[in-house]
Amino acid sequence: MIFTLLSCLLLSSAVHAALDTWTNGTSDPNEECACEAFLPNTTFPMGELISLENTVVEINHKLEIEINKVERYEVQLQVYVEKIVNLTAFIVLMETDPDSYSELQIEEVNIKIKQVEALIVELQASIQITSSVLITIQQQITVMISVLTRLEITYDKNLVLVTRREYIKLQQKLVECERRHNEIFNPNIGVCSHGGIKRISKPIISQLNANLNAGFKYGGWGKDSSPLSGSEEMYWYAGSSDLLLSRISLYGDYYKLIMRQALHTHELYVYNRYDYRGSGNNYIVRSNALYYQYNNPFKMAKYNMTSSTVVTEVVPEATTRFSYHYSSNQNLDFAADESGLWVTYATEASKGKLVLGKIDEDLFKVQRVWHTSVFKPSVGNTFMICGVLYATRSVDSKTEEIFYTFDTRTGQEKHVSIQFEKFQDLYVYLDYNPTDQKLYMYNNGYYVNYHLWFN
């Protein structure tokens, strides 16, 4: 609505002040001024805005309640899982020797099973209630957004709210970016004061192997887990169309790896001269030495890439009869972490269950052994982090899962579920590198790696 203000008998100084205040104005020689001002034809609906603020407070309260419920559900789930695992273990024992258990003991187990079933039904009902409450909250938020949008269009002519909201979004993105940057690029390298793996990133696919051959399904790649001075950025790669390890190539840095510009290639076999070849895929590079499974005879081997010499050593009681799920001849699996060098294998005495050995790097001998309860042929692969063994298995063609851990510091083993995405179904190499806290996978001929987050 436009109003004309006439007959403003003011002093000349007052006229100038008025002209500064209003958008448009004119003055005549008789010191009369005429000013135009725009006023909205409706008043701002403060009541509607206050109602929205009250709704926000109500929603915050509801969300806090539901978040507390979810935290309780998590605790309850852990309790239920432990009950189920204990029951499962007891039932397995009963099945192996049913005659040793009385009808009363069997009835007690049936009662426990029914109790767990009742607890699960109760938990499901609680979760359904929470889900319906969250749906209601979502509907309330949708209505709020609609009202705010309408108010903004009607009253925010200078787009102040839009600008402020975009600014807040940018601030939040910056905070999130800094958080993720610190997690990924400034991890606490060498520190083991965490509670183990929390989650694993999506697969980061570098490219097809240096041979540009999709048929080279067997192999490995990564970085030196304890690099010599000046070799901190060095990468290595070994690949083949079969299970025989015949050569390994070194690359000055990641760019050279991607460009397939090898710094040096070590041949493990030269006709009529020497045969240092290995077999399997679970080898690593540490302190410029390749640790691998010697092809013949069956031993662990250390190939010094500085002197091009090899030493071998028998792993006591290790057998070639039990391999990992994805590939045959994976009998000795080498790993390195913050605490040193390791090898996992199976023995006839362990009946195929994984055995973990700590290697004395100076003597190149297994100095201590731990026995686990996990059957090696059910495992996809293993790796070590801070003295803890992690074992994986397949969930489906696109998903792998860490399902078992064994802590050598406490002797405690756990059944867990930490799932992560695979680039392709089958892989033959997976290892952790303590220098950058990444997992390196050789997946059907492709270089793949993962970032890790810890508890």
C-alpha positions as CSV (number, residue, x, y, z in Angstrom):
1,M,0.0,0.0,0.0
2,I,1.4,3.4,-0.9
3,F,0.8,6.4,1.3
4,T,1.6,10.0,0.4
5,L,2.9,12.1,3.3
6,L,2.2,15.7,2.7
7,S,2.6,19.0,4.5
8,C,5.7,18.1,6.5
9,L,6.6,21.6,7.7
10,L,10.2,20.9,8.7
11,L,13.4,22.7,8.9
12,S,15.9,22.0,6.1
13,S,18.0,19.7,8.3
14,A,14.9,17.7,9.2
15,V,14.1,17.4,5.5
16,H,17.5,15.8,4.8
17,A,17.0,13.4,7.7
18,A,13.7,12.4,6.3
19,L,15.2,11.9,2.9
20,D,17.8,9.6,4.4
21,T,15.1,7.6,6.2
22,W,12.7,6.9,3.3
23,T,13.4,5.3,0.0
24,N,12.0,8.0,-2.3
25,G,11.3,11.7,-1.4
26,T,11.0,15.2,-3.0
27,S,11.1,18.6,-1.5
28,D,9.8,21.9,-2.8
29,P,11.0,25.5,-2.4
30,N,8.4,26.1,0.3
31,E,10.1,23.5,2.5
32,E,7.3,21.0,2.1
33,C,8.3,17.4,1.4
34,A,6.6,14.5,-0.2
35,C,7.8,11.0,0.6
36,E,6.7,7.6,-0.6
37,A,7.0,4.5,1.7
38,F,6.1,0.9,1.0
39,L,4.2,-0.9,3.8
40,P,3.0,-4.5,3.6
41,N,-0.7,-5.0,3.4
42,T,-0.5,-7.7,6.0
43,T,1.1,-7.9,9.4
44,F,3.8,-10.5,10.2
45,P,2.2,-13.6,11.7
46,M,4.2,-13.8,14.9
47,G,1.7,-16.3,16.4
48,E,2.5,-18.8,13.6
49,L,6.2,-18.4,14.1
50,I,5.9,-18.9,17.9
51,S,3.8,-22.1,17.2
52,L,6.6,-23.4,15.0
53,E,9.2,-22.7,17.7
54,N,7.1,-24.6,20.2
55,T,6.9,-27.5,17.7
56,V,10.7,-27.5,17.4
57,V,11.1,-27.8,21.2
58,E,8.5,-30.6,21.2
59,I,10.3,-32.5,18.4
60,N,13.7,-32.1,20.1
61,H,12.2,-33.6,23.3
62,K,10.7,-36.5,21.4
63,L,13.9,-37.2,19.5
64,E,16.0,-37.3,22.8
65,I,13.5,-39.8,24.2
66,E,13.8,-42.0,21.0
67,I,17.6,-41.7,20.9
68,N,17.7,-42.9,24.5
69,K,15.5,-45.8,23.6
70,V,17.7,-46.8,20.6
71,E,20.8,-46.8,22.9
72,R,18.9,-49.1,25.3
73,Y,18.0,-51.3,22.3
74,E,21.6,-51.6,21.4
75,V,22.5,-52.7,24.9
76,Q,19.6,-55.2,24.9
77,L,20.7,-56.6,21.5
78,Q,24.2,-57.2,22.8
79,V,22.8,-59.1,25.8
80,Y,20.5,-61.2,23.5
81,V,23.3,-62.0,21.1
82,E,25.5,-63.2,24.0
83,K,22.6,-65.4,25.2
84,I,22.1,-66.8,21.7
85,V,25.8,-67.5,21.2
86,N,26.0,-69.3,24.6
87,L,22.9,-71.3,23.9
88,T,24.2,-72.2,20.4
89,A,27.5,-73.4,21.9
90,F,25.7,-75.5,24.5
91,I,23.3,-77.0,21.9
92,V,26.3,-78.0,19.8
93,L,27.9,-79.8,22.8
94,M,24.6,-81.6,23.4
95,E,24.3,-82.7,19.8
96,T,27.8,-84.1,19.8
97,D,27.1,-86.2,22.9
98,P,23.3,-86.3,23.6
99,D,23.5,-89.3,25.9
100,S,25.4,-87.3,28.5
101,Y,22.5,-84.9,29.2
102,S,19.4,-85.6,31.2
103,E,15.8,-84.7,30.2
104,L,15.9,-82.1,32.9
105,Q,18.9,-80.3,31.3
106,I,17.2,-80.5,27.9
107,E,14.1,-79.0,29.3
108,E,16.1,-76.2,30.9
109,V,17.6,-75.4,27.4
110,N,14.1,-75.3,25.9
111,I,13.0,-72.9,28.6
112,K,16.0,-70.6,27.9
113,I,15.2,-70.7,24.1
114,K,11.6,-69.7,24.8
115,Q,12.8,-66.9,27.1
116,V,15.1,-65.5,24.4
117,E,12.2,-65.8,21.9
118,A,10.0,-63.8,24.2
119,L,12.7,-61.1,24.7
120,I,13.1,-60.8,20.9
121,V,9.4,-60.4,20.4
122,E,9.3,-57.7,23.1
123,L,12.2,-55.9,21.5
124,Q,10.6,-56.1,18.0
125,A,7.4,-54.5,19.5
126,S,9.4,-51.7,21.1
127,I,11.3,-51.0,17.8
128,Q,8.0,-50.9,15.9
129,I,6.7,-48.3,18.3
130,T,9.8,-46.2,17.9
131,S,9.6,-46.5,14.1
132,S,6.0,-45.2,14.2
133,V,7.0,-42.3,16.5
134,L,9.8,-41.4,14.1
135,I,7.4,-41.4,11.2
136,T,5.1,-39.0,13.1
137,I,8.1,-36.7,13.8
138,Q,9.1,-36.8,10.1
139,Q,5.5,-35.7,9.1
140,Q,5.7,-32.9,11.6
141,I,9.0,-31.7,10.2
142,T,7.6,-31.9,6.6
143,V,4.7,-29.6,7.7
144,M,7.1,-27.2,9.4
145,I,9.3,-27.0,6.3
146,S,6.2,-26.1,4.2
147,V,5.1,-23.4,6.6
148,L,8.6,-21.9,6.8
149,T,8.9,-21.9,3.0
150,R,5.6,-20.0,2.7
151,L,6.6,-17.5,5.3
152,E,9.9,-17.0,3.6
153,I,8.4,-16.4,0.2
154,T,5.9,-14.0,1.6
155,Y,8.1,-11.9,4.0
156,D,11.8,-12.5,3.3
157,K,12.0,-10.1,0.4
158,N,15.8,-9.6,0.8
159,L,16.5,-13.4,0.9
160,V,18.1,-13.0,4.3
161,L,16.9,-16.4,5.5
162,V,18.0,-18.2,2.4
163,T,21.4,-16.7,2.6
164,R,21.7,-17.5,6.3
165,R,20.6,-21.1,5.7
166,E,23.1,-21.6,2.9
167,Y,25.8,-20.1,5.1
168,I,24.9,-22.6,7.9
169,K,25.0,-25.5,5.4
170,L,28.5,-24.4,4.3
171,Q,29.6,-24.2,7.9
172,Q,28.3,-27.7,8.6
173,K,30.0,-29.0,5.4
174,L,33.2,-27.4,6.5
175,V,33.1,-29.0,10.0
176,E,32.2,-32.4,8.5
177,C,35.0,-32.1,5.9
178,E,37.6,-31.2,8.6
179,R,36.4,-34.1,10.7
180,R,36.7,-36.6,7.9
181,H,40.0,-35.1,6.8
182,N,41.4,-35.5,10.3
183,E,40.1,-39.1,10.5
184,I,41.5,-40.1,7.1
185,F,44.6,-38.0,6.6
186,N,45.7,-37.4,10.2
187,P,45.1,-40.8,12.0
188,N,47.1,-41.7,15.1
189,I,49.6,-43.8,13.3
190,G,51.3,-46.3,15.5
191,V,48.9,-45.7,18.4
192,C,46.9,-48.7,19.7
193,S,44.9,-47.0,22.4
194,H,41.7,-47.6,20.5
195,G,39.0,-50.4,20.8
196,G,39.5,-52.0,17.4
197,I,37.8,-51.4,14.1
198,K,34.6,-49.4,14.2
199,R,33.8,-49.2,10.4
200,I,35.4,-49.6,7.0
201,S,35.1,-47.2,4.1
202,K,33.8,-48.1,0.7
203,P,36.3,-49.7,-1.6
204,I,38.8,-47.3,-3.3
205,I,39.6,-48.8,-6.7
206,S,42.9,-47.6,-8.1
207,Q,43.1,-49.5,-11.4
208,L,43.8,-52.9,-13.0
209,N,47.1,-54.4,-12.2
210,A,50.4,-53.3,-13.8
211,N,50.3,-56.1,-16.3
212,L,46.9,-54.7,-17.5
213,N,45.8,-58.4,-17.5
214,A,42.4,-59.3,-16.0
215,G,43.6,-62.9,-16.1
216,F,46.2,-62.1,-13.3
217,K,43.6,-62.9,-10.6
218,Y,46.3,-64.0,-8.1
219,G,48.7,-61.5,-6.5
220,G,49.0,-58.7,-4.0
221,W,50.0,-55.1,-3.6
222,G,50.6,-52.5,-1.0
223,K,53.4,-50.6,0.9
224,D,56.3,-51.6,3.0
225,S,55.0,-52.0,6.6
226,S,58.3,-50.9,8.0
227,P,60.1,-48.9,5.3
228,L,63.7,-48.1,5.2
229,S,64.7,-44.4,5.2
230,G,63.8,-42.9,1.9
231,S,61.4,-45.6,0.9
232,E,58.4,-44.4,2.8
233,E,56.3,-43.7,-0.3
234,M,57.3,-47.0,-2.1
235,Y,54.7,-49.4,-3.3
236,W,55.0,-53.0,-4.5
237,Y,53.0,-55.4,-6.7
238,A,53.1,-59.1,-7.6
239,G,50.6,-60.7,-9.9
240,S,50.1,-63.9,-11.8
241,S,47.6,-66.1,-13.6
242,D,48.3,-69.0,-11.3
243,L,49.3,-69.5,-7.6
244,L,53.0,-69.3,-8.3
245,L,54.9,-66.2,-7.1
246,S,57.7,-65.6,-9.6
247,R,58.5,-61.9,-9.4
248,I,57.8,-58.7,-7.4
249,S,58.0,-55.1,-8.7
250,L,58.8,-52.0,-6.7
251,Y,57.5,-48.5,-7.5
252,G,58.9,-45.2,-6.1
253,D,55.5,-43.8,-5.2
254,Y,51.8,-44.1,-5.9
255,Y,52.0,-42.2,-9.2
256,K,54.7,-44.5,-10.5
257,L,52.5,-47.5,-9.5
258,I,49.6,-46.1,-11.4
259,M,51.8,-45.2,-14.4
260,R,53.3,-48.8,-14.3
261,Q,56.8,-47.3,-14.0
262,A,58.6,-49.9,-11.9
263,L,61.7,-48.9,-10.0
264,H,63.0,-52.4,-9.9
265,T,61.6,-55.9,-10.6
266,H,63.0,-58.9,-8.6
267,E,62.9,-62.2,-10.4
268,L,62.5,-65.1,-8.0
269,Y,63.4,-67.7,-10.7
270,V,66.2,-67.7,-13.2
271,Y,66.5,-70.9,-15.3
272,N,69.6,-73.0,-14.3
273,R,70.6,-70.5,-11.7
274,Y,68.2,-70.3,-8.8
275,D,64.6,-70.9,-7.9
276,Y,63.2,-68.8,-5.0
277,R,59.6,-69.0,-6.1
278,G,56.7,-69.0,-3.7
279,S,53.1,-70.1,-3.8
280,G,49.9,-68.7,-2.5
281,N,49.0,-65.0,-2.2
282,N,49.5,-64.0,1.4
283,Y,52.9,-62.3,1.4
284,I,54.0,-58.9,2.6
285,V,57.0,-56.5,2.3
286,R,58.7,-55.4,5.5
287,S,62.0,-53.6,5.9
288,N,62.7,-54.2,2.1
289,A,62.2,-57.9,2.5
290,L,59.5,-60.1,1.0
291,Y,58.0,-62.6,3.5
292,Y,56.2,-65.4,1.7
293,Q,55.4,-69.1,1.5
294,Y,58.2,-71.0,-0.2
295,N,57.1,-73.2,-3.0
296,N,59.3,-76.3,-2.5
297,P,59.9,-77.4,0.1
298,F,57.0,-76.1,2.2
299,K,58.6,-73.4,4.5
300,M,58.3,-69.7,5.2
301,A,60.8,-67.6,3.3
302,K,62.4,-64.2,3.6
303,Y,63.8,-62.7,0.4
304,N,66.1,-59.7,1.1
305,M,65.5,-57.3,-1.8
306,T,68.7,-55.3,-0.9
307,S,71.0,-58.3,-1.3
308,S,68.8,-60.5,-3.5
309,T,69.3,-63.4,-1.1
310,V,66.7,-65.8,0.6
311,V,66.5,-67.6,3.9
312,T,63.9,-70.2,4.7
313,E,62.6,-71.7,8.0
314,V,60.1,-74.5,8.8
315,V,56.9,-73.4,10.6
316,P,56.5,-76.1,13.3
317,E,53.5,-78.4,12.7
318,A,52.1,-76.2,9.8
319,T,50.2,-78.2,7.3
320,T,49.3,-77.7,3.6
321,R,45.9,-79.4,4.1
322,F,43.8,-76.4,5.1
323,S,43.5,-73.3,3.0
324,Y,41.3,-70.2,3.0
325,H,37.8,-70.2,1.5
326,Y,38.6,-68.2,-1.7
327,S,41.7,-70.0,-2.9
328,S,43.8,-73.1,-2.5
329,N,47.4,-73.2,-1.3
330,Q,46.9,-70.3,1.1
331,N,48.7,-72.2,3.8
332,L,51.0,-69.5,5.4
333,D,49.5,-66.0,5.7
334,F,51.9,-63.3,6.7
335,A,50.8,-60.1,8.3
336,A,52.4,-57.0,10.0
337,D,51.1,-54.5,12.4
338,E,52.2,-52.0,15.0
339,S,53.7,-54.8,17.2
340,G,55.6,-56.7,14.6
341,L,55.5,-59.7,12.1
342,W,53.0,-62.5,12.2
343,V,52.0,-65.7,10.4
344,T,48.7,-67.6,10.5
345,Y,48.3,-71.2,9.5
346,A,46.7,-74.5,10.5
347,T,48.0,-77.8,11.9
348,E,46.8,-81.4,11.9
349,A,46.7,-81.2,15.7
350,S,44.4,-78.1,15.5
351,K,42.1,-80.0,13.1
352,G,42.1,-77.1,10.7
353,K,41.6,-74.3,13.2
354,L,43.7,-71.2,12.8
355,V,47.0,-71.0,14.6
356,L,48.7,-67.6,15.0
357,G,52.4,-67.3,15.4
358,K,54.6,-64.3,16.3
359,I,57.8,-64.2,14.3
360,D,61.1,-63.0,15.7
361,E,62.3,-60.9,12.9
362,D,66.0,-61.1,13.8
363,L,66.1,-64.9,14.2
364,F,63.4,-65.5,11.6
365,K,61.7,-68.0,13.8
366,V,58.2,-68.4,15.3
367,Q,58.7,-67.4,18.9
368,R,55.2,-67.7,20.3
369,V,51.9,-69.4,19.3
370,W,48.2,-68.8,20.0
371,H,45.4,-71.2,19.1
372,T,42.0,-70.0,18.0
373,S,38.6,-71.7,17.6
374,V,37.9,-70.6,14.1
375,F,38.0,-73.2,11.2
376,K,40.4,-71.9,8.6
377,P,38.5,-73.1,5.5
378,S,35.5,-71.0,6.6
379,V,37.7,-67.9,6.5
380,G,38.1,-65.6,3.5
381,N,41.3,-64.0,4.9
382,T,42.9,-62.6,8.0
383,F,45.0,-59.5,9.0
384,M,46.5,-58.1,12.2
385,I,46.0,-54.7,13.9
386,C,47.6,-53.9,17.2
387,G,48.1,-57.5,18.2
388,V,44.5,-58.4,17.3
389,L,43.6,-61.0,14.6
390,Y,40.7,-60.1,12.4
391,A,39.1,-62.9,10.3
392,T,36.7,-62.3,7.3
393,R,34.1,-64.3,5.5
394,S,31.7,-63.7,2.6
395,V,28.2,-62.4,3.2
396,D,27.2,-62.2,-0.5
397,S,28.8,-61.3,-3.8
398,K,29.2,-57.6,-2.9
399,T,29.7,-57.8,0.9
400,E,32.4,-59.1,3.1
401,E,32.3,-59.3,6.9
402,I,34.8,-59.3,9.7
403,F,33.1,-62.0,11.9
404,Y,35.8,-63.0,14.4
405,T,38.6,-61.4,16.4
406,F,41.3,-62.8,18.6
407,D,43.3,-60.5,21.0
408,T,46.8,-61.9,21.7
409,R,47.2,-59.5,24.6
410,T,44.3,-61.0,26.6
411,G,43.6,-64.3,24.8
412,Q,40.0,-63.2,24.3
413,E,38.1,-64.1,21.2
414,K,34.9,-62.4,20.0
415,H,32.3,-63.0,17.3
416,V,31.6,-59.6,15.7
417,S,29.9,-58.3,12.5
418,I,31.7,-55.5,10.7
419,Q,30.6,-55.5,7.1
420,F,32.3,-53.8,4.2
421,E,31.7,-53.7,0.4
422,K,33.7,-55.7,-2.1
423,F,34.6,-54.4,-5.6
424,Q,34.1,-57.9,-7.0
425,D,33.1,-61.2,-5.5
426,L,36.4,-63.1,-5.2
427,Y,39.7,-61.8,-3.7
428,V,42.9,-63.6,-2.7
429,Y,44.8,-60.9,-0.8
430,L,43.9,-58.7,2.1
431,D,46.4,-57.1,4.5
432,Y,46.7,-54.2,6.9
433,N,49.5,-51.6,6.7
434,P,50.4,-49.9,10.0
435,T,52.2,-47.0,8.3
436,D,48.9,-45.5,6.9
437,Q,46.3,-47.7,8.7
438,K,44.7,-48.9,5.5
439,L,43.6,-52.3,4.2
440,Y,45.0,-53.4,0.9
441,M,43.1,-55.9,-1.2
442,Y,43.9,-57.6,-4.5
443,N,40.4,-58.1,-5.9
444,N,40.2,-60.1,-9.2
445,G,43.3,-58.3,-10.6
446,Y,42.4,-54.8,-9.3
447,Y,44.2,-52.7,-6.7
448,V,41.7,-51.9,-4.0
449,N,42.2,-50.3,-0.6
450,Y,40.1,-49.2,2.4
451,H,40.2,-46.5,5.1
452,L,39.6,-47.7,8.6
453,W,37.9,-45.9,11.6
454,F,38.5,-47.1,15.1
455,N,36.5,-47.1,18.3
